[in-house]
Amino acid sequence: MGDVVAALLAAAAAPGERCSGRAYNVAAGRSHDLLDLLDVLGSLIGVTPAPVHTEVRPGDVRSSLASVAAAGRDLGFRARCSFEDGLAKTVDWLRARP
C-alpha cells in the first residue's frame, strides 16, 4: 500500500473530533532540492543531467519542508516510501504508459 492510501485510510479511521475539517501533509518530513531530484532521476533513467544555474528570480522558493507532525499526531501516519523509491515507482509507472 502506498503512503497516500495509508494516510487516507488512517484519516477515515480516525475519530472525527480529532481530524474533521483539517488538512494534513502526506510527506516523509525530509527536504530535497532540485539537484537531489536531478541526481536520482538521472540515475534511474540512465542519463547524466547537466543543470543550468541562473539568477534567482522573485518568488523562487529557496527551501521548503512539509510538516508531518499533525498527520503523525492525529492519524498515527508515518511515511514509509523514501524519496528515491517514490521516484523509482513514478518512473516505472511512466515507462509502462504508451
Secondary structure, DSSP 8 states (H G I E B T S, - for coil): --HHHHHHHHHHHS-HHHHTT-----S-S----HHHHHHHHHHHHT-----------TT---------HHIIIII-----S-HHHHHHHHHHHHHT--
